[in-house]
Amino acid sequence: MISFIKNNLRWLITILLLSACSNQAYTQIDSLYDVLSSERSDTIRIRCYLEMSRYYEDRDLADSALIYAGKGIKLSEDIGFDPDIDFYLIMIEVYDSKGDYQKSVSLISPIIEILKKSKDPEDEARLMNFTGWLNYRSGKFVDGIEDFEKAILLARELGMKDVEAEANLGLGRVYYNLREYSQEEIYYERYIELADRDEKQSTIMSIMLRLGDIKRESGRLEESIKTYSSLIDLATKAGDSLRVANTLNRMAWGYYQFERLEESLEVYLKDLEISKAIQNKQLIANCLGNIGNIYRDWNYFEKAIEYYTLSIEISGETNDVYNLAWLYKDISAMYANMGRYELAYDNFMLHSAYNDTLMSDDYNRRILQAQAKYEREKSEQELELMQVRLQRNNYILFGLGGLSILVIVIAFLFIRTSRLRSKQRLEDMHHRISALTQKNLRTQMNPHFIFNTLNSIQYYVFQNDRIASNNYLTKFAKLIRKTLENSEHPAIPIDEEINALELYLELESLRFKEKFDWKIEIDEEIDTYMYKIPTMLIQPFVENAIGHGLMHKDGKGYIHIGLKLDKNCILCSIEDNGIGREKAMEIKNNKKENHRSLGTSITESRLKLVNSLYGKEMRVDYTDMKDDDGEACGTRVEICIPIIT
């Protein structure tokens, strides 16, 4: 009873405090409106506009904040004053929150122009800081680093902790984009030491979350847990339940990554409780799915399926494609370990479907970004070119013939350079498109390979005894696990490809009752752990050799697979002593089949894309082998693979 009264009293106090704050805020904004309606002084009206834009920006009322900031800037310019830079800072914050980074970047330039007019040393420090942010947001990271470091030195001399803090924050952002995470961590730690705890509380909490992630990703779990815990305390005091839930989610994932499953489960359950309280379905689904993973790892499969099902249901309600993609992948792996291969296959196909959607969305987003960047840079170049032409015309009007010739030469060189840069940017864009398309083709190939192998299993189970079937299923479980692991990478070490290929050949040898022998030879000069090749490149050609070359052969078949270094490529040869391509085509025509091998078709498409992606020649050559009497005695396929490290 006492506990019940305490809880209700706590909620009553919270409501009263919120109500009091709300009434105070309304009183403040009403007072500002009263001043605007009665005050004639322009300077006081400008100050009112600034306070009103701050008021609306603090309450995430973006449009109102922009309106009053814009009015303040216009009135300042109308009376011949430089606008207060705080107007621009408020607008930058608003556009950043809306994701309109191009607009926010354009607002830094007026601030720089205002600060350039000042002789105050403090304004010089602010100028260097804003120049650093402009260069960072424009992608000029090296220039940004130089500007931020100069700003830090000036701010330190003048005792300007706020500017020093912002410059350290800027350096952290730059090093994040450069993927130099140790440097990013150093500057973020300095930012937290220097920043005002009250004024910059939201930014500090965001940076603390990133610091926890850096420590976790670099293997320092205990340090990351300590940082996450400090953030949870801070967010709890601020009443930020969403941030608490997000931080608990990262902490639980950290415990899971380091196989501390009991602690991971405990934190996920806390996270689930808070996520339900704030009705955040995305976090609820994530917690349920990861709890399912924990029970799966403990081999409590029924319990795992229960949580997976709940997570899938909620993810479907919110159309969370990312969550559904990894859920079906993990469920597929679980069923494969359980030996329930039909369910493993079904779930893997669902994973592939959602993963394709995810990749398609990402692909379209990157294409739009690349096109927008290209159009923006093209417009900038056209503007620069127009300015050069105007300058040239001015020189002509003044009759400076010699100087006019020089300007024409400069303009010619500028145009030539612009065209070369445009061409390079287009090539870069095509390069990225090729990379994404190649990834799409690879995801199509893996389900095809698994489908063919499942057919082989079904055939063998119906034809052989239980002991042999179990042997076959064990090998297949290993093969499907490797396929699931390898499918995430565009290229894998040769050693991984050969291991998967050996498992496949063992399965096919069992299926055809050892109708053929096989051998794999690798040149000693090839480092199988360092050199990489595109994932599942060789297997479709081996499958073709067995299905069309050896299946119709009388007597014992043989396949030889060789890899050797040849100049700047790895030469892979696949040679069989089958009936040859002409005889295989004749048999196919007699059966009236119009089917073409999907595996080799996709692989050949991938080879063309790899040529485009790496700028190297990657080709496939077929040779029909004949005996002394001119009869077909096999087929040889040679694949020239560029060296990838």
Sequence and secondary structure as in RCSB ss.txt:
>XXXX:A:sequence
MISFIKNNLRWLITILLLSACSNQAYTQIDSLYDVLSSERSDTIRIRCYLEMSRYYEDRDLADSALIYAGKGIKL
SEDIGFDPDIDFYLIMIEVYDSKGDYQKSVSLISPIIEILKKSKDPEDEARLMNFTGWLNYRSGKFVDGIEDFEK
AILLARELGMKDVEAEANLGLGRVYYNLREYSQEEIYYERYIELADRDEKQSTIMSIMLRLGDIKRESGRLEESI
KTYSSLIDLATKAGDSLRVANTLNRMAWGYYQFERLEESLEVYLKDLEISKAIQNKQLIANCLGNIGNIYRDWNY
FEKAIEYYTLSIEISGETNDVYNLAWLYKDISAMYANMGRYELAYDNFMLHSAYNDTLMSDDYNRRILQAQAKYE
REKSEQELELMQVRLQRNNYILFGLGGLSILVIVIAFLFIRTSRLRSKQRLEDMHHRISALTQKNLRTQMNPHFI
FNTLNSIQYYVFQNDRIASNNYLTKFAKLIRKTLENSEHPAIPIDEEINALELYLELESLRFKEKFDWKIEIDEE
IDTYMYKIPTMLIQPFVENAIGHGLMHKDGKGYIHIGLKLDKNCILCSIEDNGIGREKAMEIKNNKKENHRSLGT
SITESRLKLVNSLYGKEMRVDYTDMKDDDGEACGTRVEICIPIIT
>XXXX:A:secstr
 HHHHHHHHHHHHHHHHHHHHHHHHHHHHHHHHHHHHH   HHHHHHHHHHHHHHHHHTT HHHHHHHHHHHHHH
HHHTT    HHHHHHHHHHHHHHT HHHHHHTHHHHHHHHHT   HHHHHHHHHHHHHHHHHTT HHHHHHHHHH
HHHHHHHHT HHHHHHHHHHHHHHHHHTT HHHHHHHHHHHHHHS TTTTHHHHHHHHHHHHHHHHHTT HHHHH
HHHHHHHHHHHHHT HHHHHHHHHHHHHHHHHTT HHHHHHHHHHHHHHHHHTT HHHHHHHHHHHHHHHHHTT 
HHHHHHHHHHHHHHHHHHT HHHHHHHHHHHHHHHHHHT HHHHHHHHHHHHHHHHHHHHHHHHHHHHHHHHHHH
HHHHHHHHHHHHHHHHHHHHHHTT HHHHHHHHHHHHHHHHHHHHHHHHHHHHHHHHHHHHHHHHHHHHHHHHHH
HHHHHHHHHHHHHS HHHHHHHHHHHHHHHHHHHHHTT SEEEHHHHHHHHHHHHHHHHHHTTS EEEEEEE TT
  TTT EEETT SHHHHHHIIIIIITT SS EEEEEEEEEETTEEEEEEEE SS HHHHHHHHHHTT     HHH
HHHHHHHHHHHHHHTS  EEEEEEEE TTS EEEEEEEEEEE B 
